[in-house]
Amino acid sequence: MVEKADRLFLRSMCIECGKVRAVVDFDAVLNDEFRGSRGQELLVFSSLSLRAEAELLSSFGVEGSCPAILTYDGAVITEAKNVILHLRRNQMAKG
């Protein structure tokens, strides 16, 4: 298990998740050495259906729906605009 990681949850065919997917820096996602501005990794989890989304979020103790971020310190961020803001503040967004 990773010690310090922000976990981003997305679902296919979700308009709000698409907004997040458009700005997330996938170089940061694919690079195991990447660390955000607070030294955290960025892990991305994706589901294909609503039932899979519910089970995935539940397995991490997250209530709500995608998009969502479970931060390394236990905070849960929801709503695309707030998720995008977090990604930008932590150098995890393109541009």
C-alpha positions in Angstrom: 0.0 0.0 0.0 1.3 3.4 -0.9 2.0 5.6 2.1 1.2 9.1 0.7 -1.1 9.2 -2.3 -4.1 11.1 -3.6 -6.6 8.7 -5.1 -8.6 10.0 -8.0 -11.8 8.1 -8.9 -13.4 8.4 -12.4 -16.1 6.6 -14.3 -16.4 6.0 -18.0 -19.3 7.8 -19.8 -19.5 10.4 -17.1 -19.6 14.0 -18.3 -18.2 15.4 -15.0 -15.4 12.8 -15.0 -14.6 13.8 -18.6 -14.0 17.4 -17.4 -11.5 16.1 -14.9 -9.9 13.7 -17.4 -9.3 16.6 -19.8 -7.1 18.4 -17.3 -5.4 15.7 -15.4 -1.7 15.4 -16.2 -1.4 11.8 -17.3 2.4 12.1 -17.3 2.0 12.4 -13.5 -0.3 9.4 -13.5 1.9 7.1 -15.5 5.2 8.1 -13.8 5.7 6.1 -10.6 8.3 8.7 -9.5 5.9 11.7 -9.7 5.1 13.5 -6.5 2.7 16.4 -6.1 3.4 19.6 -4.3 3.0 18.0 -1.0 5.1 14.9 -1.8 2.1 12.7 -2.7 1.6 10.2 -5.5 -1.4 10.4 -7.8 -3.3 7.1 -8.3 -6.2 7.0 -10.7 -9.0 4.4 -10.4 -11.6 4.1 -13.1 -14.9 2.2 -13.2 -17.1 1.3 -16.2 -20.5 1.1 -14.6 -22.5 2.7 -11.7 -22.4 -0.5 -9.7 -18.6 -0.8 -10.1 -18.3 2.8 -9.2 -20.2 2.3 -6.0 -18.2 -0.8 -5.0 -14.9 0.9 -5.8 -15.7 4.0 -3.8 -17.1 1.9 -0.9 -13.9 -0.2 -0.8 -12.0 3.0 0.0 -14.7 4.3 2.4 -15.7 7.1 0.1 -19.4 8.1 -0.1 -20.8 9.9 -3.1 -20.0 9.5 -6.8 -17.3 10.2 -9.3 -15.4 12.3 -9.9 -13.9 12.2 -6.4 -10.5 12.5 -4.8 -9.5 10.8 -1.5 -6.5 12.9 -0.4 -3.5 11.4 1.3 -4.7 13.0 4.6 -8.2 11.5 4.4 -10.2 14.4 2.9 -12.7 13.6 0.2 -13.2 16.1 -2.6 -16.1 15.8 -4.9 -17.6 17.9 -7.8 -15.5 18.3 -11.0 -14.6 21.9 -10.3 -13.3 21.1 -6.9 -11.4 18.1 -8.1 -9.8 20.1 -10.9 -8.9 22.9 -8.4 -7.1 20.3 -6.2 -5.3 18.8 -9.2 -4.1 22.3 -10.2 -3.0 23.3 -6.7 -1.0 20.1 -6.4 0.7 20.3 -9.8 -1.3 17.3 -11.1 -3.0 19.1 -14.0 -1.8 20.0 -17.5 -0.7 23.5 -18.2 
